């Protein structure tokens, strides 16, 4: 028996409704289990990144990227990712090209030029520990990340952030390979570390500050396996002020020295720090007697820090002092 005329109308209406719902579903973005947004056709468009100041939805392969963090800049440079904006800064030698006029200058490391940044309309901004106070304002302009590793879990958080950058820019394989190389270099240092306590010190303006397990330079102890001298409890980014008497009392087997004045042009090749430490109290330590006072590259440690290209240079500095 054929359907009546009203029934045919109902069937036709239902079919049209179904087609409409299907079309709407095809155009709708859905969240994948990994946190990425994608169309029903499978084209991923954003990725959700958890970072030091929250969780941010970031566009994949953003075209205009502004970077305040020199460690992240170093990582992107190592991956061959082009950036558009960088802070106006005397760059360390490996990043010297970013001083050029090709790159938009977006303020200083600590003070972003909000007006300039807003006028340039970036797709992604990457802040740093130095610019973290400006995170709220920056995030109003564009999706913003702060990829500063957690001082108490530096290797883990650096790995997570580097992996996130690989995903954002389609460089997962390259990041994985570089992280594996770094892990192998770190293990070699840890295996050779041996016994004896280590003092990691920053010298600036004639003052000495020491760094311990959970400090900004904690990677030396957390991952590379050197034993820190006892009594360093202050985890402030500027370290814990110590006296020469403290250094003599702790009698470290090794001393690593960062001459902060070198990063501002007030010292050359660690000369200011060497002059500061040239005294009988420091000379009485096992580190001095055995030629185990090592001056690390100031720009690598103080300005750049965690980057896929820079971290091997930092590891090499520690290896040099073993």
Buried (B, 14 or more C-beta within 10 A) or exposed (E): EEEEEEEEEEEEEEEEEEEEEEEEEEEEEEEEEEEBBBEEEEEBEBBBBBBBBEEBEBBBEBEBBBBBBBBBBBBBBBBEBEBBBBBBBEBBEBBEEBBEEEBBBBBBBBEBBBEBBBEBEBBBBBBBBBBBEBBEBBBEBBBBBBBBBBBEBBBEBBBBBBBBBBBBBEBEEBBEEBBEEBEEBBEEBEEEBEEBBBBBBBBBEEBBBBBBBBBBBBBBBBBBBBBBBEEBEBBEEBBBEBEBEBBBEBBBBBBBBBBBBBBEEEBEEBBBBBEBBEEEBBEBBBBBEEEBBBBBBBBBBBBBBBBBBBBBBBBBBBBEBB
